[in-house]
Amino acid sequence: MKRVLRLFGCSLAALLASADFLFAADKGPAPFYGTAIAGGIGAGLSILGAGWGFGKIGSAALESMARQPEVKDDIGRNMIVIAALLEGATFFSLIVALLMWISS
């Protein structure tokens, strides 16, 4: 019974995949989705990089505050400045990736 269901599923998938070939309608050239895929991958990598960067900033700041508690105010201010610069670069790369995705 499993073999029959698997064969039915494979034949149904093949039929649905070849539906454009079965119907003889000319739809023009096939659309190119490469820039949309690149935009999606770029947006995902941008967010992953930002998360990794914020984690590194936070861990380094907490470690340095634990070693020298007397300079925690300076470290906190510097951490906020670096996080703002990282967020700006992340937003820039995210906007570029989204523009690539929309333009396709």
Secondary structure, 3 states (H helix, E strand, C coil): CHHHHHHHHHHHHHHHHCHHHHCCCCCCCCCCCHHHHHHHHHHHHHHHHHHHHHHHHHHHHHHHHHHCHHHHHHHHHHHHHHHHHHHHHHHHHHHHHHHHHHHC
